[in-house]
């Protein structure tokens, strides 16, 4: 598992005020399993990655990419992590959710264009 993944998990635990026991409960894993993996004593498997996705409520593809199990998306370096996460969320939405995201993105884009036009 990548150092980036461990750092992310540790930061999420801290930000949420969780303990290892709480993370384990939310991920359907044992506290000893979570500890062993975070301490690099054991390699994580599919169940661990799926558990992290469930516990932190993020798309599993994003967790797999962060862990180095999946290749990063082919996107530019600028804001790459945010773009990957957005694409992963988009992929798991139903058609109505996708339409909503596209509508929001279009609205934000148009607002930005209007702001730029007013500045000139």
C-alpha positions in Angstrom: 0.0 0.0 0.0 1.3 3.4 -0.8 2.5 5.9 1.7 0.0 8.4 0.2 -2.9 6.0 1.1 -1.7 5.6 4.7 -1.3 9.3 5.1 -4.8 9.9 3.7 -6.3 7.3 6.1 -4.5 8.8 9.1 -5.6 12.3 8.1 -9.2 11.2 7.6 -9.2 9.5 11.0 -7.8 12.6 12.6 -10.2 15.0 10.8 -13.2 13.0 11.8 -12.1 12.5 15.4 -12.3 8.7 15.0 -10.2 6.0 16.6 -8.9 2.9 14.8 -11.8 1.0 16.5 -14.3 3.4 15.0 -12.8 3.1 11.5 -12.8 -0.6 11.9 -16.5 -0.6 12.8 -17.4 1.6 9.9 -15.4 -0.5 7.4 -16.6 -3.9 8.7 -13.0 -4.9 9.6 -11.5 -5.8 12.8 -9.5 -3.2 14.7 -6.5 -5.5 14.7 -6.6 -5.9 10.9 -6.8 -2.1 10.4 -3.9 -1.5 12.8 -1.8 -4.2 11.2 -2.3 -2.7 7.8 -1.7 0.9 8.9 1.5 -0.2 10.7 2.6 -1.9 7.5 2.8 -5.3 9.2 0.4 -6.8 6.7 -0.6 -6.0 3.1 -4.2 -4.9 2.5 -6.5 -6.8 0.2 -9.7 -6.0 -1.6 -11.8 -6.2 1.6 -9.7 -3.5 3.2 -10.0 -1.1 0.2 -13.7 -1.7 0.0 -14.0 -1.1 3.7 -12.1 2.3 3.4 -14.5 3.3 0.6 -17.4 2.4 2.7 -16.1 4.0 5.9 -15.1 7.3 4.3 -17.9 7.4 1.8 -15.7 7.8 -1.2 -15.8 5.9 -4.5 -13.9 2.7 -4.5 -12.1 3.6 -7.7 -10.7 6.6 -6.0 -9.4 4.4 -3.1 -7.9 1.9 -5.6 -6.1 4.7 -7.4 -4.8 6.2 -4.2 -3.6 2.8 -3.1 -1.8 2.3 -6.4 -4.0 -0.7 -7.4 -5.5 1.2 -10.3 -3.6 3.4 -12.7 -4.3 7.1 -12.3 -6.7 8.6 -14.8 -5.1 10.1 -17.8 -5.7 13.8 -16.9 -3.5 16.8 -16.5 -1.4 17.3 -13.4 -3.3 20.4 -12.4 -5.8 19.4 -9.7 -5.4 15.8 -10.8 -6.6 14.4 -7.5 -9.7 16.5 -7.5 -10.5 15.6 -11.1 -10.0 11.9 -10.5 -12.3 12.0 -7.5 -15.0 13.9 -9.4 -14.8 11.4 -12.2 -15.1 8.5 -9.8 -18.2 10.1 -8.1 -19.7 10.8 -11.6 -19.2 7.1 -12.6 -21.3 5.8 -9.7 -24.2 8.2 -10.1 -27.4 7.3 -11.9 -28.4 9.3 -15.0 -30.3 11.9 -13.0 -27.3 12.5 -10.7 -25.1 12.9 -13.8 -27.4 15.4 -15.3 -27.4 17.3 -12.0 -23.6 17.4 -11.9 -23.4 18.5 -15.5 -26.0 21.3 -14.9 -24.1 22.5 -11.8 -20.8 22.5 -13.7 -22.4 24.4 -16.6 -23.8 27.0 -14.2 -20.5 27.5 -12.5 -18.7 27.8 -15.8 -21.2 30.4 -17.0 -20.9 32.4 -13.8 -17.1 32.3 -14.2 -17.4 33.5 -17.8 -19.7 36.4 -16.7 -17.3 37.3 -13.9 -14.3 37.3 -16.3 -16.3 39.4 -18.9 -17.2 42.0 -16.2 -13.5 42.3 -15.1 -12.4 43.1 -18.7 
